[in-house]
């Protein structure tokens, strides 16, 4: 049986992720306590947990509020991820042997199967598994922990900042971009298997992260140019 703090945490997180609470909206602890019929203690604990995850900000003057988000934050996070992931992959390369190469090829095959079935959830899981396997061979734990934190934060920002455009992005870029990412994985596997120079491994990894980001930026700019003034106000 889950604790009251866990229950409140899940309720508040779901409301934030589903935009029931708007970015920058204050979270009035007393009101939430009355609504849920519980004391303020588990609510404060849940809010501290959400604050640690970057979903809530706390101000001494106004108290907790939903963290503001913007599309530009997501682009900046992904650019940072490209730099760190490129370095981490190059650092891990000397510790990746035949067993790891075999596992990476198997994961790549599972990504191809998921994409053919249009199972984007399974595709995303396999994509994350691919990179986590590489990160596990990097001996800089602070670096890989930071990468995981950035991925989680980028996921949350994406969910909130692109709520209205998510369907368009997936429909427009989904299969094509998925194939490109799988091709980059194949290039990376080959480079790792061949003991390619670290500069090449780092470059492939950075391109792999950044190219879909550039495609999203181009798509959103194209959508913006095709919108009427009224529609632009809705997307602002």
N, C-alpha and C positions, 0 to 999 in steps of 0.2 A: 504494500500500500504506500503510495507516494505521499510525501510530507506536504504540509500546507504551503511551505515556501516553493516547492517544486510545482505545485498546482498553480499558484499565482504567477510564477515565472512563465509557465507555458501559456497561460491566458494572456499576459501582457505582451509576450513575444509575438504570439499569433496576431494580436490586435495591431501591433506595430507593423508586422510584415504584410498584413492585409490592408494596411492604410486606414484602419478604423481610428487610429491615433495619427494625426498629421505630423509631419516633421516640425519640430520646435514647439509642439503642443505641450503644455504643462501636465504633469502627472500629479494630481492632488491625492496624496496618500489617504487623507481622511475620507474623501469621497469614494475611493476604491474600496476602502475597508468597509464602509457602509453598504456599498453595492454587493460585495462578495460575502458579507456577514462574518468577517474574521477580524482579528486584531491587526494593528499596524505593523507589528514586529515581522511577520513573514513577508509582508509587502515590502518593507524596507530592505529585507535580505534579498528578495527577488530583484528589486530595482538596482541594488549594488551589483548583482550578478549581470544584469543587463548593461550596466554602466561599464563593467569590465570588458564586455563584448563590443562596446562602441555603439550600442543601440540607444543608450540614454546618456545625457549629459547632466551634471549636477552643478548648480550655481548656489552660492551662499545667500544670494538675494532672493532668488525665485524658486529654489528647490529643483527637483528633477524635471527634465523635459525630454521629449523624444529628440534624438540627435538629428540636426538638419543634414540633408544629403543633397548632392548635386551630381549631374552626369560627369562633370569635370573631375570630381573626386574619383570616380571609377576609372576614368582614363589615366589619371595620375597614379592610382594604385597599380594598374596593370603595367604601366611603364616601369614602376619600381620593381614589380614582380619579374619583369623581363630581365632586368639587370641582375637581380639576386639569383634568379633561377639559372641564368646562364653561367654565373660564377660557380654556383653549387654543383651544377652538372659537370662542369670542367674539373672541379675539385674531386668529384666522385669517380671520374672516369678511370683512374689507375686501379681502382678497387672493384671494377666491374669485369667479371670474368665470363667464361662460357656458360655457367649456370644462370647468371643474371641475363645474359643475352638471350638465352633460350626462353626465359620467363618473359622478357620484354616482347619477344616475337609472339608469344602466346597471347599476351594482353592485346597487342596490336590486332591480332586475328579476331579477338573477341570484340574489339571496337568496330571492325569491319562488319561483323555479323549483326551487331546492335544497330549500326547505321542502316544496313540493308533492311532491317525490320522496322526502321524508324522508331526505335526504342531509345529516345534521347536520354532517359534516365540511366539506363544501363551503359550507354555510351559515355556519359559524363563520369560515372563511377569507375569505368575502366580507364578513362583518361587520367583521373586522379591517381588510380592505382599505379599506372605507368610511371608517373613522376615520383610518387612516394617510394617506389622501389629504388629509383636512382638516388633519391635523397637519403635513403637508409644507408647508402655506401659513402656518404659524405661525412667526414669526421668532425665537422664544425656544427655541433648541435644547436648553438645559438643561431646560426644562420638558417638552418632548416626549420627551427621553431618559428623564426621570424617569417619565413616564407609561408608556413601554414597559417600564421596569424593574418598575413596580408590576404591570402586566398579567402579565408573566412570573412574578413572585413569586406573584400571586394564583392563577394557573393551577396552580403547584406545590402551594400550600397546599390548593387545592380538591381536587386529585388525591389527596392523602394524608388530608385531614380528612374528606372525604365519600366515602371508598372504598366503604363499605357502602350508603350511601344514593343513590349516583350513578344507578343504574338507576331508582329510584323517582322521583327528581327529574326525570330526562329524560322518563320515561313520563308523569308527571303534568303537568309544565309545558311540555314540549317544543314542540308545535305551537302551542298557545295563546299562550305567551309569545313564540314566534318571530314570530307575526303582530303582536303588540303592539309588538315592537321594530321591525319593518318599518314599522309605522304611524308610530312616532316618527321614523324615518329620513325618511319622507315629509314630516312636519311640519318637520323640520330643514331639508330641502332647500328647502321653500317659504319658510321664514324667511330662509335665506341668499340665495335668488333675489330676494326682495323687499327685501333690505337692511334687515331688521327690526332694532330696537334690540338692542344687545349683551346687555342684561339678559334679553330674551326668548330669545335664542339660547342663552345660558348656562343659563336655567331649563329649556328643552326638553332640553338635553344632560344635565343633572343628573338630571332625571326619568327619562330614557331609561336611565341607568346604575342608578339606585336602585330603580326599580319591580320588576325581576326579583329583585333582592336581597331586597326586602321579601317577595316571593312565596315565595322559598326559606325565609326565616325562618318565615313562617306555616305552610308545609308541614311543616317539621321540628318545629315546636311541636305541630301537629296529630298528627303521627306519634308524638311523644313521649307525648302524652296517651292515645293508643290502645294503647300498649305495656303489656305485663305487667311486673312488677318484674324478672323474669328477663331479659326482652328489653331492658329499659333498661340493665341491667348490661353487656350486650353492646355497646350503643351508647355507653357512657360513655367 
